[in-house]
């Protein structure tokens, strides 16, 4: 037997074991019955009462969420960077051009 034989064995065993009756029995054993509405008592839901809120608080939250959002102002023009084409920056002509631009910029700042 090798690992390549396992899928064939699982396919046969799974088709025999995974019947609808077996699935229903497993749910009942685990305590989950699909058609029993009274499976949980009120005590099981006691922890969720912490999040209950009075109606006026819920109405206030609803009004807050339904109010329109404030308008956003106009965008400011960026204009900060110079647009360039994609180039290899280590090439000599491009590299010299960028160095000259930086030198001119430094002179203007001083």
Biopython code that builds the backbone (N, CA, C, O; Angstrom):
import numpy as np
from Bio.PDB.StructureBuilder import StructureBuilder

atoms = [
    (1, "UNK", "N", (0.837, -1.170, 0.000)),
    (1, "UNK", "CA", (0.000, 0.000, 0.000)),
    (1, "UNK", "C", (0.892, 1.248, 0.000)),
    (1, "UNK", "O", (1.916, 1.289, 0.683)),
    (2, "UNK", "N", (0.489, 2.264, -0.776)),
    (2, "UNK", "CA", (1.240, 3.516, -0.815)),
    (2, "UNK", "C", (0.270, 4.663, -0.535)),
    (2, "UNK", "O", (-0.928, 4.450, -0.353)),
    (3, "UNK", "N", (0.804, 5.864, -0.505)),
    (3, "UNK", "CA", (-0.063, 7.017, -0.239)),
    (3, "UNK", "C", (-1.033, 7.265, -1.388)),
    (3, "UNK", "O", (-2.028, 7.968, -1.212)),
    (4, "UNK", "N", (-0.762, 6.706, -2.544)),
    (4, "UNK", "CA", (-1.635, 6.891, -3.699)),
    (4, "UNK", "C", (-2.868, 6.001, -3.625)),
    (4, "UNK", "O", (-3.827, 6.225, -4.364)),
    (5, "UNK", "N", (-2.867, 4.991, -2.748)),
    (5, "UNK", "CA", (-4.023, 4.121, -2.572)),
    (5, "UNK", "C", (-5.029, 4.696, -1.575)),
    (5, "UNK", "O", (-6.185, 4.274, -1.558)),
    (6, "UNK", "N", (-4.618, 5.632, -0.763)),
    (6, "UNK", "CA", (-5.476, 6.174, 0.297)),
    (6, "UNK", "C", (-6.724, 6.868, -0.259)),
    (6, "UNK", "O", (-7.804, 6.629, 0.281)),
    (7, "UNK", "N", (-6.656, 7.716, -1.306)),
    (7, "UNK", "CA", (-7.878, 8.365, -1.794)),
    (7, "UNK", "C", (-8.952, 7.368, -2.235)),
    (7, "UNK", "O", (-10.138, 7.608, -2.004)),
    (8, "UNK", "N", (-8.566, 6.264, -2.860)),
    (8, "UNK", "CA", (-9.561, 5.268, -3.268)),
    (8, "UNK", "C", (-10.219, 4.633, -2.048)),
    (8, "UNK", "O", (-11.428, 4.398, -2.050)),
    (9, "UNK", "N", (-9.440, 4.355, -1.011)),
    (9, "UNK", "CA", (-10.006, 3.750, 0.194)),
    (9, "UNK", "C", (-10.928, 4.723, 0.913)),
    (9, "UNK", "O", (-11.991, 4.330, 1.392)),
    (10, "UNK", "N", (-10.526, 6.002, 0.994)),
    (10, "UNK", "CA", (-11.349, 7.004, 1.657)),
    (10, "UNK", "C", (-12.641, 7.220, 0.885)),
    (10, "UNK", "O", (-13.697, 7.409, 1.489)),
    (11, "UNK", "N", (-12.574, 7.195, -0.429)),
    (11, "UNK", "CA", (-13.773, 7.395, -1.242)),
    (11, "UNK", "C", (-14.811, 6.316, -0.949)),
    (11, "UNK", "O", (-15.997, 6.619, -0.825)),
    (12, "UNK", "N", (-14.385, 5.080, -0.839)),
    (12, "UNK", "CA", (-15.303, 3.982, -0.566)),
    (12, "UNK", "C", (-15.861, 4.092, 0.861)),
    (12, "UNK", "O", (-17.068, 3.967, 1.069)),
    (13, "UNK", "N", (-14.989, 4.323, 1.829)),
    (13, "UNK", "CA", (-15.421, 4.394, 3.223)),
    (13, "UNK", "C", (-16.319, 5.599, 3.472)),
    (13, "UNK", "O", (-17.301, 5.498, 4.206)),
    (14, "UNK", "N", (-15.995, 6.725, 2.874)),
    (14, "UNK", "CA", (-16.783, 7.936, 3.090)),
    (14, "UNK", "C", (-18.179, 7.806, 2.499)),
    (14, "UNK", "O", (-19.153, 8.241, 3.113)),
    (15, "UNK", "N", (-18.291, 7.213, 1.315)),
    (15, "UNK", "CA", (-19.615, 7.059, 0.712)),
    (15, "UNK", "C", (-20.492, 6.109, 1.531)),
    (15, "UNK", "O", (-21.714, 6.254, 1.529)),
    (16, "UNK", "N", (-19.895, 5.146, 2.228)),
    (16, "UNK", "CA", (-20.671, 4.239, 3.070)),
    (16, "UNK", "C", (-21.009, 4.867, 4.421)),
    (16, "UNK", "O", (-22.071, 4.594, 4.979)),
    (17, "UNK", "N", (-20.119, 5.702, 4.951)),
    (17, "UNK", "CA", (-20.309, 6.255, 6.292)),
    (17, "UNK", "C", (-21.106, 7.555, 6.288)),
    (17, "UNK", "O", (-21.826, 7.820, 7.251)),
    (18, "UNK", "N", (-21.009, 8.356, 5.268)),
    (18, "UNK", "CA", (-21.637, 9.676, 5.259)),
    (18, "UNK", "C", (-23.034, 9.611, 4.667)),
    (18, "UNK", "O", (-23.328, 10.259, 3.662)),
    (19, "UNK", "N", (-23.876, 8.836, 5.289)),
    (19, "UNK", "CA", (-25.282, 8.783, 4.860)),
    (19, "UNK", "C", (-26.056, 9.819, 5.646)),
    (19, "UNK", "O", (-25.574, 10.307, 6.668)),
    (20, "UNK", "N", (-27.239, 10.161, 5.189)),
    (20, "UNK", "CA", (-28.029, 11.184, 5.880)),
    (20, "UNK", "C", (-28.431, 10.712, 7.275)),
    (20, "UNK", "O", (-28.501, 11.525, 8.197)),
    (21, "UNK", "N", (-28.695, 9.429, 7.449)),
    (21, "UNK", "CA", (-29.053, 8.914, 8.774)),
    (21, "UNK", "C", (-27.890, 9.042, 9.752)),
    (21, "UNK", "O", (-28.084, 9.449, 10.897)),
    (22, "UNK", "N", (-26.688, 8.698, 9.308)),
    (22, "UNK", "CA", (-25.517, 8.820, 10.185)),
    (22, "UNK", "C", (-25.267, 10.280, 10.569)),
    (22, "UNK", "O", (-24.893, 10.566, 11.706)),
    (23, "UNK", "N", (-25.468, 11.187, 9.644)),
    (23, "UNK", "CA", (-25.252, 12.607, 9.930)),
    (23, "UNK", "C", (-26.254, 13.099, 10.962)),
    (23, "UNK", "O", (-25.880, 13.826, 11.882)),
    (24, "UNK", "N", (-27.531, 12.712, 10.826)),
    (24, "UNK", "CA", (-28.559, 13.124, 11.798)),
    (24, "UNK", "C", (-28.252, 12.563, 13.181)),
    (24, "UNK", "O", (-28.406, 13.266, 14.179)),
    (25, "UNK", "N", (-27.819, 11.304, 13.252)),
    (25, "UNK", "CA", (-27.487, 10.692, 14.540)),
    (25, "UNK", "C", (-26.318, 11.421, 15.194)),
    (25, "UNK", "O", (-26.328, 11.636, 16.406)),
    (26, "UNK", "N", (-25.317, 11.803, 14.414)),
    (26, "UNK", "CA", (-24.164, 12.531, 14.968)),
    (26, "UNK", "C", (-24.579, 13.885, 15.522)),
    (26, "UNK", "O", (-24.065, 14.312, 16.556)),
    (27, "UNK", "N", (-25.510, 14.572, 14.843)),
    (27, "UNK", "CA", (-25.996, 15.852, 15.362)),
    (27, "UNK", "C", (-26.735, 15.648, 16.681)),
    (27, "UNK", "O", (-26.565, 16.441, 17.607)),
    (28, "UNK", "N", (-27.554, 14.599, 16.784)),
    (28, "UNK", "CA", (-28.287, 14.330, 18.025)),
    (28, "UNK", "C", (-27.335, 13.996, 19.159)),
    (28, "UNK", "O", (-27.527, 14.460, 20.283)),
    (29, "UNK", "N", (-26.315, 13.199, 18.884)),
    (29, "UNK", "CA", (-25.351, 12.824, 19.918)),
    (29, "UNK", "C", (-24.621, 14.064, 20.427)),
    (29, "UNK", "O", (-24.343, 14.174, 21.621)),
    (30, "UNK", "N", (-24.311, 14.993, 19.533)),
    (30, "UNK", "CA", (-23.602, 16.210, 19.924)),
    (30, "UNK", "C", (-24.519, 17.206, 20.634)),
    (30, "UNK", "O", (-24.046, 18.215, 21.158)),
    (31, "UNK", "N", (-25.823, 16.935, 20.656)),
    (31, "UNK", "CA", (-26.766, 17.829, 21.330)),
    (31, "UNK", "C", (-27.355, 18.873, 20.423)),
    (31, "UNK", "O", (-28.025, 19.788, 20.902)),
    (32, "UNK", "N", (-27.133, 18.773, 19.139)),
    (32, "UNK", "CA", (-27.696, 19.724, 18.190)),
    (32, "UNK", "C", (-28.767, 18.988, 17.397)),
    (32, "UNK", "O", (-28.470, 18.136, 16.560)),
    (33, "UNK", "N", (-30.007, 19.332, 17.675)),
    (33, "UNK", "CA", (-31.111, 18.701, 16.961)),
    (33, "UNK", "C", (-31.710, 19.760, 16.056)),
    (33, "UNK", "O", (-32.135, 20.809, 16.541)),
    (34, "UNK", "N", (-31.756, 19.519, 14.771)),
    (34, "UNK", "CA", (-32.154, 20.538, 13.808)),
    (34, "UNK", "C", (-33.599, 20.970, 13.962)),
    (34, "UNK", "O", (-33.934, 22.104, 13.619)),
    (35, "UNK", "N", (-34.476, 20.096, 14.471)),
    (35, "UNK", "CA", (-35.897, 20.419, 14.514)),
    (35, "UNK", "C", (-36.410, 20.679, 15.918)),
    (35, "UNK", "O", (-37.617, 20.848, 16.090)),
    (36, "UNK", "N", (-35.562, 20.719, 16.922)),
    (36, "UNK", "CA", (-35.979, 20.951, 18.294)),
    (36, "UNK", "C", (-35.730, 22.405, 18.643)),
    (36, "UNK", "O", (-34.591, 22.802, 18.889)),
    (37, "UNK", "N", (-36.789, 23.201, 18.665)),
    (37, "UNK", "CA", (-36.656, 24.635, 18.952)),
    (37, "UNK", "C", (-36.370, 24.897, 20.425)),
    (37, "UNK", "O", (-35.866, 25.968, 20.761)),
    (38, "UNK", "N", (-36.668, 23.975, 21.294)),
    (38, "UNK", "CA", (-36.499, 24.183, 22.731)),
    (38, "UNK", "C", (-35.210, 23.562, 23.249)),
    (38, "UNK", "O", (-35.112, 23.281, 24.443)),
    (39, "UNK", "N", (-34.232, 23.344, 22.403)),
    (39, "UNK", "CA", (-32.987, 22.717, 22.813)),
    (39, "UNK", "C", (-32.192, 23.631, 23.752)),
    (39, "UNK", "O", (-31.465, 23.142, 24.616)),
    (40, "UNK", "N", (-32.324, 24.967, 23.589)),
    (40, "UNK", "CA", (-31.641, 25.918, 24.453)),
    (40, "UNK", "C", (-32.649, 26.553, 25.393)),
    (40, "UNK", "O", (-33.758, 26.900, 24.986)),
    (41, "UNK", "N", (-32.263, 26.705, 26.645)),
    (41, "UNK", "CA", (-33.143, 27.358, 27.620)),
    (41, "UNK", "C", (-32.808, 28.852, 27.667)),
    (41, "UNK", "O", (-31.852, 29.318, 27.048)),
    (42, "UNK", "N", (-33.640, 29.590, 28.432)),
    (42, "UNK", "CA", (-33.384, 31.035, 28.566)),
    (42, "UNK", "C", (-32.063, 31.305, 29.287)),
    (42, "UNK", "O", (-31.424, 32.329, 29.044)),
    (43, "UNK", "N", (-31.660, 30.420, 30.146)),
    (43, "UNK", "CA", (-30.395, 30.601, 30.877)),
    (43, "UNK", "C", (-29.192, 30.567, 29.935)),
    (43, "UNK", "O", (-28.155, 31.163, 30.227)),
    (44, "UNK", "N", (-29.329, 29.880, 28.821)),
    (44, "UNK", "CA", (-28.218, 29.835, 27.859)),
    (44, "UNK", "C", (-27.979, 31.191, 27.200)),
    (44, "UNK", "O", (-26.885, 31.455, 26.702)),
    (45, "UNK", "N", (-28.998, 32.051, 27.196)),
    (45, "UNK", "CA", (-28.884, 33.353, 26.533)),
    (45, "UNK", "C", (-28.671, 34.503, 27.516)),
    (45, "UNK", "O", (-28.731, 35.665, 27.116)),
    (46, "UNK", "N", (-28.426, 34.207, 28.785)),
    (46, "UNK", "CA", (-28.286, 35.263, 29.789)),
    (46, "UNK", "C", (-27.118, 36.201, 29.492)),
    (46, "UNK", "O", (-27.214, 37.397, 29.768)),
    (47, "UNK", "N", (-26.038, 35.700, 28.949)),
    (47, "UNK", "CA", (-24.885, 36.564, 28.671)),
    (47, "UNK", "C", (-25.185, 37.601, 27.599)),
    (47, "UNK", "O", (-24.567, 38.666, 27.587)),
    (48, "UNK", "N", (-26.111, 37.316, 26.706)),
    (48, "UNK", "CA", (-26.406, 38.265, 25.641)),
    (48, "UNK", "C", (-27.261, 39.431, 26.122)),
    (48, "UNK", "O", (-27.408, 40.417, 25.401)),
    (49, "UNK", "N", (-27.834, 39.341, 27.336)),
    (49, "UNK", "CA", (-28.642, 40.443, 27.849)),
    (49, "UNK", "C", (-27.792, 41.659, 28.182)),
    (49, "UNK", "O", (-28.328, 42.756, 28.339)),
    (50, "UNK", "N", (-26.500, 41.492, 28.291)),
    (50, "UNK", "CA", (-25.611, 42.618, 28.578)),
    (50, "UNK", "C", (-25.665, 43.633, 27.446)),
    (50, "UNK", "O", (-25.547, 44.834, 27.688)),
    (51, "UNK", "N", (-25.842, 43.170, 26.219)),
    (51, "UNK", "CA", (-25.836, 44.073, 25.077)),
    (51, "UNK", "C", (-27.204, 44.655, 24.761)),
    (51, "UNK", "O", (-27.316, 45.473, 23.848)),
    (52, "UNK", "N", (-28.250, 44.263, 25.485)),
    (52, "UNK", "CA", (-29.566, 44.852, 25.253)),
    (52, "UNK", "C", (-29.548, 46.304, 25.694)),
    (52, "UNK", "O", (-28.986, 46.642, 26.736)),
    (53, "UNK", "N", (-30.169, 47.163, 24.891)),
    (53, "UNK", "CA", (-30.193, 48.590, 25.205)),
    (53, "UNK", "C", (-31.636, 49.080, 25.170)),
    (53, "UNK", "O", (-32.468, 48.510, 24.464)),
    (54, "UNK", "N", (-31.933, 50.120, 25.916)),
    (54, "UNK", "CA", (-33.294, 50.677, 25.860)),
    (54, "UNK", "C", (-33.595, 51.232, 24.469)),
    (54, "UNK", "O", (-32.686, 51.532, 23.696)),
    (55, "UNK", "N", (-34.872, 51.361, 24.168)),
    (55, "UNK", "CA", (-35.302, 51.783, 22.834)),
    (55, "UNK", "C", (-34.796, 53.171, 22.484)),
    (55, "UNK", "O", (-34.446, 53.406, 21.327)),
    (56, "UNK", "N", (-34.740, 54.113, 23.445)),
    (56, "UNK", "CA", (-34.311, 55.477, 23.104)),
    (56, "UNK", "C", (-32.839, 55.526, 22.711)),
    (56, "UNK", "O", (-32.462, 56.327, 21.855)),
    (57, "UNK", "N", (-32.002, 54.690, 23.314)),
    (57, "UNK", "CA", (-30.589, 54.639, 22.937)),
    (57, "UNK", "C", (-30.461, 54.070, 21.531)),
    (57, "UNK", "O", (-29.663, 54.553, 20.727)),
    (58, "UNK", "N", (-31.251, 53.043, 21.241)),
    (58, "UNK", "CA", (-31.213, 52.463, 19.897)),
    (58, "UNK", "C", (-31.691, 53.479, 18.861)),
    (58, "UNK", "O", (-31.137, 53.542, 17.763)),
    (59, "UNK", "N", (-32.717, 54.278, 19.192)),
    (59, "UNK", "CA", (-33.209, 55.293, 18.266)),
    (59, "UNK", "C", (-32.159, 56.373, 18.049)),
    (59, "UNK", "O", (-31.990, 56.856, 16.929)),
    (60, "UNK", "N", (-31.455, 56.755, 19.106)),
    (60, "UNK", "CA", (-30.402, 57.755, 18.991)),
    (60, "UNK", "C", (-29.278, 57.253, 18.086)),
    (60, "UNK", "O", (-28.780, 57.998, 17.242)),
    (61, "UNK", "N", (-28.883, 56.002, 18.259)),
    (61, "UNK", "CA", (-27.856, 55.427, 17.398)),
    (61, "UNK", "C", (-28.322, 55.374, 15.955)),
    (61, "UNK", "O", (-27.551, 55.652, 15.037)),
    (62, "UNK", "N", (-29.583, 55.016, 15.754)),
    (62, "UNK", "CA", (-30.125, 54.926, 14.403)),
    (62, "UNK", "C", (-30.120, 56.299, 13.744)),
    (62, "UNK", "O", (-29.735, 56.424, 12.582)),
    (63, "UNK", "N", (-30.551, 57.346, 14.483)),
    (63, "UNK", "CA", (-30.565, 58.702, 13.934)),
    (63, "UNK", "C", (-29.153, 59.175, 13.604)),
    (63, "UNK", "O", (-28.940, 59.841, 12.591)),
    (64, "UNK", "N", (-28.195, 58.832, 14.452)),
    (64, "UNK", "CA", (-26.807, 59.233, 14.226)),
    (64, "UNK", "C", (-26.252, 58.577, 12.967)),
    (64, "UNK", "O", (-25.551, 59.214, 12.181)),
    (65, "UNK", "N", (-26.568, 57.311, 12.786)),
    (65, "UNK", "CA", (-26.038, 56.591, 11.635)),
    (65, "UNK", "C", (-26.713, 57.003, 10.335)),
    (65, "UNK", "O", (-26.109, 56.915, 9.266)),
    (66, "UNK", "N", (-27.968, 57.456, 10.419)),
    (66, "UNK", "CA", (-28.691, 57.830, 9.209)),
    (66, "UNK", "C", (-28.427, 59.265, 8.774)),
    (66, "UNK", "O", (-28.786, 59.639, 7.657)),
    (67, "UNK", "N", (-27.810, 60.079, 9.625)),
    (67, "UNK", "CA", (-27.556, 61.464, 9.249)),
    (67, "UNK", "C", (-26.522, 61.495, 8.124)),
    (67, "UNK", "O", (-25.601, 60.679, 8.091)),
    (68, "UNK", "N", (-26.690, 62.451, 7.199)),
    (68, "UNK", "CA", (-25.749, 62.493, 6.068)),
    (68, "UNK", "C", (-24.347, 62.878, 6.530)),
    (68, "UNK", "O", (-24.172, 63.630, 7.489)),
    (69, "UNK", "N", (-23.384, 62.355, 5.842)),
    (69, "UNK", "CA", (-21.991, 62.666, 6.158)),
    (69, "UNK", "C", (-21.637, 64.050, 5.620)),
    (69, "UNK", "O", (-22.210, 64.480, 4.619)),
    (70, "UNK", "N", (-20.713, 64.750, 6.259)),
    (70, "UNK", "CA", (-20.329, 66.080, 5.768)),
    (70, "UNK", "C", (-19.635, 65.978, 4.409)),
    (70, "UNK", "O", (-18.986, 64.982, 4.088)),
    (71, "UNK", "N", (-19.795, 67.038, 3.632)),
    (71, "UNK", "CA", (-19.175, 67.087, 2.311)),
    (71, "UNK", "C", (-17.669, 67.252, 2.433)),
    (71, "UNK", "O", (-17.175, 67.891, 3.361)),
    (72, "UNK", "N", (-16.960, 66.678, 1.501)),
    (72, "UNK", "CA", (-15.508, 66.799, 1.467)),
    (72, "UNK", "C", (-15.159, 67.983, 0.573)),
    (72, "UNK", "O", (-15.773, 68.179, -0.476)),
    (73, "UNK", "N", (-14.181, 68.762, 0.987)),
    (73, "UNK", "CA", (-13.779, 69.928, 0.211)),
    (73, "UNK", "C", (-13.066, 69.545, -1.072)),
    (73, "UNK", "O", (-12.790, 68.373, -1.327)),
    (74, "UNK", "N", (-12.775, 70.553, -1.868)),
    (74, "UNK", "CA", (-12.085, 70.329, -3.137)),
    (74, "UNK", "C", (-10.671, 69.835, -2.884)),
    (74, "UNK", "O", (-10.064, 70.162, -1.864)),
    (75, "UNK", "N", (-10.152, 69.052, -3.807)),
    (75, "UNK", "CA", (-8.779, 68.573, -3.694)),
    (75, "UNK", "C", (-7.799, 69.695, -3.986)),
    (75, "UNK", "O", (-8.030, 70.535, -4.855)),
    (76, "UNK", "N", (-6.719, 69.691, -3.257)),
    (76, "UNK", "CA", (-5.671, 70.667, -3.522)),
    (76, "UNK", "C", (-4.776, 70.109, -4.617)),
    (76, "UNK", "O", (-4.504, 68.909, -4.662)),
    (77, "UNK", "N", (-4.327, 70.981, -5.487)),
    (77, "UNK", "CA", (-3.456, 70.509, -6.557)),
    (77, "UNK", "C", (-2.092, 70.167, -5.965)),
    (77, "UNK", "O", (-1.508, 70.954, -5.220)),
    (78, "UNK", "N", (-1.599, 68.982, -6.308)),
    (78, "UNK", "CA", (-0.336, 68.499, -5.744)),
    (78, "UNK", "C", (0.855, 69.240, -6.309)),
    (78, "UNK", "O", (1.611, 69.839, -5.543)),
    (79, "UNK", "N", (1.047, 69.227, -7.559)),
    (79, "UNK", "CA", (2.089, 69.956, -8.255)),
    (79, "UNK", "C", (3.483, 69.859, -7.663)),
    (79, "UNK", "O", (4.332, 70.685, -7.999)),
    (80, "UNK", "N", (3.762, 68.891, -6.799)),
    (80, "UNK", "CA", (5.053, 68.843, -6.126)),
    (80, "UNK", "C", (6.150, 68.195, -6.949)),
    (80, "UNK", "O", (7.269, 68.705, -6.994)),
    (81, "UNK", "N", (5.859, 67.106, -7.587)),
    (81, "UNK", "CA", (6.904, 66.367, -8.286)),
    (81, "UNK", "C", (6.856, 66.615, -9.779)),
    (81, "UNK", "O", (5.801, 66.854, -10.368)),
    (82, "UNK", "N", (8.026, 66.549, -10.360)),
    (82, "UNK", "CA", (8.131, 66.702, -11.798)),
    (82, "UNK", "C", (7.847, 65.351, -12.447)),
    (82, "UNK", "O", (8.380, 64.325, -12.022)),
    (83, "UNK", "N", (7.015, 65.358, -13.467)),
    (83, "UNK", "CA", (6.704, 64.107, -14.150)),
    (83, "UNK", "C", (7.860, 63.724, -15.057)),
    (83, "UNK", "O", (8.408, 64.560, -15.775)),
    (84, "UNK", "N", (8.220, 62.465, -15.015)),
    (84, "UNK", "CA", (9.324, 61.957, -15.812)),
    (84, "UNK", "C", (8.917, 60.666, -16.487)),
    (84, "UNK", "O", (7.924, 60.038, -16.120)),
    (85, "UNK", "N", (9.686, 60.285, -17.463)),
    (85, "UNK", "CA", (9.523, 58.987, -18.094)),
    (85, "UNK", "C", (10.350, 57.966, -17.332)),
    (85, "UNK", "O", (11.279, 58.326, -16.609)),
    (86, "UNK", "N", (10.015, 56.702, -17.492)),
    (86, "UNK", "CA", (10.796, 55.651, -16.856)),
    (86, "UNK", "C", (12.148, 55.534, -17.560)),
    (86, "UNK", "O", (12.216, 55.284, -18.763)),
    (87, "UNK", "N", (13.204, 55.716, -16.799)),
    (87, "UNK", "CA", (14.550, 55.651, -17.363)),
    (87, "UNK", "C", (15.455, 54.909, -16.392)),
    (87, "UNK", "O", (15.115, 54.727, -15.222)),
    (88, "UNK", "N", (16.590, 54.490, -16.880)),
    (88, "UNK", "CA", (17.607, 53.881, -16.029)),
    (88, "UNK", "C", (18.456, 55.015, -15.476)),
    (88, "UNK", "O", (19.148, 55.702, -16.227)),
    (89, "UNK", "N", (18.402, 55.209, -14.160)),
    (89, "UNK", "CA", (19.026, 56.377, -13.552)),
    (89, "UNK", "C", (20.537, 56.283, -13.475)),
    (89, "UNK", "O", (21.200, 57.271, -13.161)),
    (90, "UNK", "N", (21.091, 55.124, -13.753)),
    (90, "UNK", "CA", (22.559, 55.002, -13.695)),
    (90, "UNK", "C", (23.210, 55.285, -15.040)),
    (90, "UNK", "O", (24.437, 55.324, -15.135)),
    (91, "UNK", "N", (22.408, 55.483, -16.079)),
    (91, "UNK", "CA", (22.986, 55.855, -17.374)),
    (91, "UNK", "C", (23.619, 57.235, -17.253)),
    (91, "UNK", "O", (23.081, 58.114, -16.580)),
    (92, "UNK", "N", (24.753, 57.421, -17.901)),
    (92, "UNK", "CA", (25.497, 58.673, -17.758)),
    (92, "UNK", "C", (24.714, 59.918, -18.174)),
    (92, "UNK", "O", (24.696, 60.874, -17.400)),
    (93, "UNK", "N", (24.061, 59.975, -19.347)),
    (93, "UNK", "CA", (23.367, 61.214, -19.711)),
    (93, "UNK", "C", (22.234, 61.551, -18.742)),
    (93, "UNK", "O", (22.063, 62.711, -18.367)),
    (94, "UNK", "N", (21.474, 60.559, -18.344)),
    (94, "UNK", "CA", (20.351, 60.808, -17.438)),
    (94, "UNK", "C", (20.872, 61.188, -16.065)),
    (94, "UNK", "O", (20.334, 62.084, -15.415)),
    (95, "UNK", "N", (21.914, 60.511, -15.628)),
    (95, "UNK", "CA", (22.487, 60.780, -14.318)),
    (95, "UNK", "C", (23.028, 62.207, -14.247)),
    (95, "UNK", "O", (22.822, 62.902, -13.253)),
    (96, "UNK", "N", (23.720, 62.643, -15.302)),
    (96, "UNK", "CA", (24.257, 64.010, -15.328)),
    (96, "UNK", "C", (23.134, 65.033, -15.338)),
    (96, "UNK", "O", (23.238, 66.074, -14.689)),
    (97, "UNK", "N", (22.074, 64.752, -16.059)),
    (97, "UNK", "CA", (20.935, 65.681, -16.122)),
    (97, "UNK", "C", (20.291, 65.843, -14.743)),
    (97, "UNK", "O", (19.962, 66.959, -14.340)),
    (98, "UNK", "N", (20.114, 64.755, -14.031)),
    (98, "UNK", "CA", (19.513, 64.813, -12.696)),
    (98, "UNK", "C", (20.435, 65.542, -11.729)),
    (98, "UNK", "O", (19.963, 66.321, -10.901)),
    (99, "UNK", "N", (21.742, 65.305, -11.816)),
    (99, "UNK", "CA", (22.687, 65.997, -10.944)),
    (99, "UNK", "C", (22.678, 67.500, -11.197)),
    (99, "UNK", "O", (22.781, 68.280, -10.251)),
    (100, "UNK", "N", (22.555, 67.925, -12.469)),
    (100, "UNK", "CA", (22.475, 69.355, -12.781)),
    (100, "UNK", "C", (21.209, 69.971, -12.200)),
    (100, "UNK", "O", (21.247, 71.076, -11.659)),
    (101, "UNK", "N", (20.088, 69.261, -12.308)),
    (101, "UNK", "CA", (18.826, 69.778, -11.761)),
    (101, "UNK", "C", (18.922, 69.937, -10.239)),
    (101, "UNK", "O", (18.436, 70.922, -9.685)),
    (102, "UNK", "N", (19.543, 68.976, -9.573)),
    (102, "UNK", "CA", (19.693, 69.068, -8.117)),
    (102, "UNK", "C", (20.604, 70.232, -7.734)),
    (102, "UNK", "O", (20.346, 70.936, -6.757)),
    (103, "UNK", "N", (21.655, 70.427, -8.498)),
    (103, "UNK", "CA", (22.573, 71.535, -8.206)),
    (103, "UNK", "C", (21.865, 72.874, -8.374)),
    (103, "UNK", "O", (22.042, 73.775, -7.554)),
    (104, "UNK", "N", (21.054, 73.014, -9.441)),
    (104, "UNK", "CA", (20.293, 74.265, -9.657)),
    (104, "UNK", "C", (19.298, 74.484, -8.516)),
    (104, "UNK", "O", (19.101, 75.614, -8.069)),
    (105, "UNK", "N", (18.683, 73.418, -8.054)),
    (105, "UNK", "CA", (17.700, 73.532, -6.971)),
    (105, "UNK", "C", (18.377, 73.973, -5.684)),
    (105, "UNK", "O", (17.823, 74.786, -4.944)),
    (106, "UNK", "N", (19.579, 73.443, -5.401)),
    (106, "UNK", "CA", (20.313, 73.819, -4.211)),
    (106, "UNK", "C", (20.731, 75.290, -4.262)),
    (106, "UNK", "O", (20.724, 75.982, -3.243)),
    (107, "UNK", "N", (21.095, 75.761, -5.462)),
    (107, "UNK", "CA", (21.470, 77.176, -5.590)),
    (107, "UNK", "C", (20.283, 78.085, -5.340)),
    (107, "UNK", "O", (20.439, 79.148, -4.738)),
    (108, "UNK", "N", (19.106, 77.693, -5.788)),
    (108, "UNK", "CA", (17.907, 78.503, -5.562)),
    (108, "UNK", "C", (17.536, 78.549, -4.084)),
    (108, "UNK", "O", (17.048, 79.569, -3.597)),
    (109, "UNK", "N", (17.766, 77.451, -3.370)),
    (109, "UNK", "CA", (17.418, 77.413, -1.944)),
    (109, "UNK", "C", (18.339, 78.280, -1.108)),
    (109, "UNK", "O", (17.927, 78.778, -0.060)),
    (110, "UNK", "N", (19.576, 78.473, -1.544)),
    (110, "UNK", "CA", (20.545, 79.260, -0.772)),
    (110, "UNK", "C", (20.320, 80.704, -0.981)),
    (110, "UNK", "O", (21.037, 81.529, -0.414)),
]
sb = StructureBuilder()
sb.init_structure("model")
sb.init_model(0)
sb.init_chain("A")
sb.init_seg("    ")
for serial, (resi, resn, name, xyz) in enumerate(atoms, 1):
    if name == "N":
        sb.init_residue(resn, " ", resi, " ")
    sb.init_atom(name, np.array(xyz, "f"), 0.0, 1.0, " ", f" {name:<3s}", serial, name[0])
structure = sb.get_structure()
